[in-house]
């Protein structure tokens, strides 16, 4: 199959706008506001870190079990865009529902968060699966970096939107304002993603609607084909294994950076906003800059540079004593966040033939969500057991160092060649 013709600027913009839109969810719900609100005002103090890690873990185990199947079914049916729309609306609805969470309503909070996070994760996989269709191996890194970079400006915009609501704190004393943060975030996601559904094209040929049971059977059939073809895609398999290892550290940083700043360093709500404004801007620079580097230096070298930054960030965070020091560390952490996410997605895009992009981005999502299922729970256990979030932060450097070493086993050119030479088996009637 010939490589897809590159998309025009408007379509690339429409694709990147989904990153802009859904970053409001990760920024506000996972990292800055809801995680802090849950651990400080909703859950019991003694088990708050563990329960937050558990909520992340449960949601991501469920994603882990379903991501490859949904990706395969979306590929087989030629309906990635309707699948994407369903996950988008589900995430928006469940996020708005967090309005009803109050101090002590742990079960409601976890249930709504799990539903929204599952929908968000599937949407992230599906939008990534369009990347091989709108890019070429020569520019996939830049386009992926553009999406992540624009995404961080989306996170910045959502933070500015909710800042007045969290100015008086994220505790029960400010409940009437805090509870409106979640519908505002859902509304931002709802509106900002509209260009994606207006202008992003579905290039795959669409088959007749067969119903979910039939898609499930075909999805499992495609997964069996991939399993039988694993030798052909060995570089992708190696990369996803290494990606899972270093993502354990990355997911801990995403899930607990705001909580660490609030609990260990005493950041106020306004100071948290300032911290994450710095993170969003430096993350955008990291995503765009490292996307450019990826197309010139190669994926492996670019990722290894990003992981060195993360190792230094982890060590510095564990030793950090002042808010000023942590703000400075945030600059480097933002570059690391943007570079790691954009470059990793670019690798999967260049290692994936267009006919299997939804399926392979499902596996990418599986690896990321497996890391989200394990990493935050591990942090919560270490933090609760030792009483020290600093000790738990040190765990992240181990995963980044292991990823740095593991990338030596991944061959960029062999992975790209595997995508170019793949021939899809005849489609069953």
N, C-alpha and C positions, 0 to 999 in steps of 0.2 A: 504494500500500500504506500502510495506516495505521501510525503509529508503534507499536512494541511496548508492551504494558502494562508499567509499571515492576515490577521484581522486588521481593519482600519482603526484609526485613532479613536473614533467614537465608541466602537465596540470594546476596545481595550479599556477605555475609561469606564464603560458600563460594568465590565468585569471587575475592575479595581474598586468600584463604588461599593461592591458587596463587602470587601475588606474594610472600607471606610465605615459602613453601617454596622457590621457585626462587632467591630472593635469596641463599640459602646458597651456591649454585653461583657466582654472579658475585662474591660477597664473598670466599669462601675460595679458589676455584680461579683465577679470572681476576685478582683484584686484590690480595689480601693474602698468600696463602701459596704456592700452586702456582707462580705466576709468579716469585716471589722464589726459591723452591726450585730451579726450572728454571734460572734465570739464574745462580744462585750455586753450585749443587752438581751439576747434571746436564749442562749444555752447556759447551763450551769458553769460557773467559772472553772471548777476543777477539771471538767471534761470538755471544755469548749474547743480547744485545739484538736482533740481527738475526734469530736463529733463533726467538725468542719472537714477534717481530712476524710472521715467516713463518708460524708455526703458526696464529696468529690470522687471518692473511690467507688461507691455504688453506681453513680451515674456513669462513670467511665468503664466499669466492668460491663454494664449493659450496652454501651456503645461498642466496646471491644467485641462483644458477641454478635453484633448485627452489622457492623460497618462494611466488611467485605461483601456480605450478602446484598446489602442495599446498593453498594457500588456496582456489583455485577448485574443486578436486576436493572439498574438505571442504564447501564451500557447495552444490555440485551434488548431492552424495549425502545431505546432511542428517546428516553424521556428524562434525561438528567434535569432539565429545567422544571418540569412539574414536580419532581421529587424535591428539588431545591425550594420551590415555592411552599411546599407542604411543611418542610422543616422550618423555614423562615417564619411562617405564620404561627406555628406551634411555639417557637421560642418567644416570639413577641407576646403571645397570649399568656404563657406561663410566667414570663417576667412581669407583666402588668399585674398578675395575680398576687405577686409578693406584697402588694399593698396591704393584704389582710394579715400579714405576719406581725405578731406582737410579742413582747417579752414573755417567755415561757412556752410559746407555741412552737416547740422544736419540731414536732412531727410535720406540721403544716409547712414550716420553713424548708425542711429537708425534702418533702415531697415535691413542692413547687420548684425548688432549685434543681432537683434531679431531673424533672421533666424538661425544664428550660435548658439545662446543660446537655442533655441527650440531643435535643433538637438542634442546639447550636453546633455541636460536634459533627452531626451528620451534614449540616449545611456547609461547614468548613471543608469537609471532605469533597462534597459535590461541587462547590465553586472551584476548588483546586483541580478537579477533574476536567474543567474546561481549558486549563492552561495549555496542555499539549495541542489543542485545536486552534488556539489563537496566537501561538508563538512558533518559533523554529528553534532548533538546538543552539543557534547562534545568538538568539536574543531572549531565551526563556529566563535567564537570570535577571536581566534588566526588567522584564515585564513582571516577574514575580516580586522583585524588589520594589517596583512602582506600587503594586498592590499593597504590600506590607507597609510601605512608606505612607501611602495615602490612608491606610488603616490607622496609623498612629495619630494622624491629624483628626480622624474620626473619634478616637479616644480622647484627644484633647478637646474637641468640640463638645463631647458629651460631659466631660468634667466641668467645663465652663457653664454648661446648661444647669447642672445640678449643684454647683458650688453654693448658691444662696440657700439651698435647702439643707445643706450639711454644715453651714457656717457655725451653727450653735452646737454642733457635736453629733455623734452617731450613737448616742445612748438613749435610754428610755425617756429622759427628760425632754428630748426634742422629737418625740415619736410622731406628732402630727405633721411635722415637716418632713422627717426622714421617710415616712411611708410613701410620700409622693415622688421620691427619687426613682422608684422602680417603674411606675407608669411613664414617667418622663423618659427614662432610658428605653423602654419599649417603644414609645412614640418616635424617638430618634431613629431607632433601628428600622421601624416600619416605613418612615418617610425616606430616609437616606438610601435604602436599597431599591427604590422604585426604578431608577435608571437601569439597573441590572435586568429587570424583567421587561423593560421596554425595548432595549437595544441589543442585549446579548443573544446571539443566534444559537440554535440547536442544530449542529451540523450532522450529527449521526442520523442515518435513515431510520424513520419511525416505523416500527412494526405495529400490527393491530393490537388493541388492548386485550390482554389475555386474562386479567384478574390476578390478584396477589398470589394464590396458590401456584398458578402456572409460572409466574415470575420467580417464585421461591425455588421451584424445581429447576428452572433454567439457570437461576443464579448459582445454585449448588453445582449444576453441571459445569458452569464456567469455572468455578473454583476448583473442581476436579481436574479440568483441563490445565489450569494454571499449576496445580500441584504436580501434574505429570510433566509439565514444561519447566520445572524449577531449575533444571540444569541450564536451560537457555537464559534464564533471568537470574543467574547466580549473583551477579554484582548488585542487583537490586535487593536480593535477599540479604546479602552481607551488609549493604548500607542500612536497610531497615533494622537489622539487629543492632548495629552501632548507634543508629538514631534513637532506638529505644533506650539504650544505656545512658547516653548523655541527656536525653529528655527527662530521665528521672530527676536529675539535678535542676533542669530548667523548670519543670512543673512545680517543684518545691518553691522556687524563687517566685513564680507567678502567683501561687496560691497563698504564700505566707509573707511576702515582702511588706505589705501594708500592715499585717498583724504584728510582724516583728518590729516595725517602726513604731507602732502604737504601744505595744506591750513592753518591749525591752528598752526603747529609747525615749518613750513618752511623747511622741508626736501628737499634737492636737489635730482636729479635723482640718483646719485651714492649712496647717503645715503638711498634712498628708496630700492635700490638693497641690501644694507647691512642689512636693516631691514628685508626684506623678505627672505634673506638667513638664518637669525636667525630663522624666523618663520618656514621655511621649515624644518630645522634640528630638532627643538624642536617639531614640529608637527609629524614628523616621529617617534620620541621617544614616544610621547603621544599615537599615534595610535597603535604601537606595544606593548608598556607597558600596556596600558589599555585593549587591546584585551586579553592579558594574564590574567589581573585581572578579566575581565568579566567571563572567564571560571572558576574562582575560587571563586570570591565573589558574583557572580550573576549580572545580567544586571542592576537591579534597584539601588543597592548600588554603582556600578561603575559609572552609569550615574549621580547619585546625587553628587558624589565626583567631577566629571567633571563640574557640574553646579556651585558648590561652587567656583571652580577656576574661572569660567566665571564671577560670581558676583563680585569677588575681582578685576578681570581685568577691568570690566566696571567702577567700582568706581575709580580705580587708573587712568584709561585713562582720565576720566572727570576732574580729579584734576591735571593731568600731566602738567608740566611747561617747561621741557627741553627735548632735543632730547635724551640725555643719559638716562633719566628716561623712555622714551617711548621705547627705545631699550631693557631695562631691563623688562619692561612690556611685550614686544614681546616674551620673553622666556616663560613666563607663558601662554600667549595667544596661542602660538603654541601648547603647551601641551594640552590646552583646545580644540583647533580646532581638533587635531588628535584624542583625546579621544572621543569627542562627536560624530564625524562622524563615526568612526569605531564601537563604541559600539552601536549606534543607528541602523546601518545596520545589525549588528549581531543579535539584538533583532528581527527585521523583519524576518531574515532568520530562526531563531529558532521557530518563531510563525507561519511560513508558511508551509503547506504541499507542497511537490515538484510539485504536479499537478496544484497548483494555485500560484506558485512563481512569474511568470511574472505578473499576475494580481495584487497580493498583493504588489509587488515592484512598480507597477503602482500607487497604492494607497499611498505608501510611497513617491513616486515622487510627487504625487498630493499634499500631505501635505507640502513637502519641497518647491515646486514651489508656492503654495499658500502663504507660508511665504515669499518667495522671491518677490512675487507680492505686498505684503502689507508692509513688513518691510522697504525696501529701500525707498518706496514712503513716508512712515511715517517719516523716517529720513530726507528726502529732504524737506518735508513740515515744520517740526519743525525747521530745520536749516535755511531755507529761511525766515520763519516767524519771528524767534527770532534773526537771525543774529549770532547765536552761535552754532557751532558744538558740543561744550562741553555739552550743555543742551540736544542736540539730543542723544549724547552718553549715557547719564543717562537713557534714555528710555530702553536701552538694559537690564539693571539690573532688571527692573520690569519683563520682560519676562523670564529671567533666574530664578528669584525667584519663579514665578508662576509655572514654570516647575518643580522646586525642590519639591514644595508642591504636585503638581499633580501626580508625580511618586509614591506617597504613595498609589494610587488607583490601581496600576498595579501589578498583581500577576505573577511572572516569571513562576512558575511551571504550573499554570493553562493554560498559553499561550502555553507552550510547549506541554502539554497534548492535547490541542485542535488540534494542528498540527498532532500529532501522531494518533489521533482517527478519523480524517476526512476521510470520504468515498465519493469519487466523484460520483455524480449521473450518471446514464447511459447516454452515449453520443448519441445525436440524429443522425439519419442517414443523 
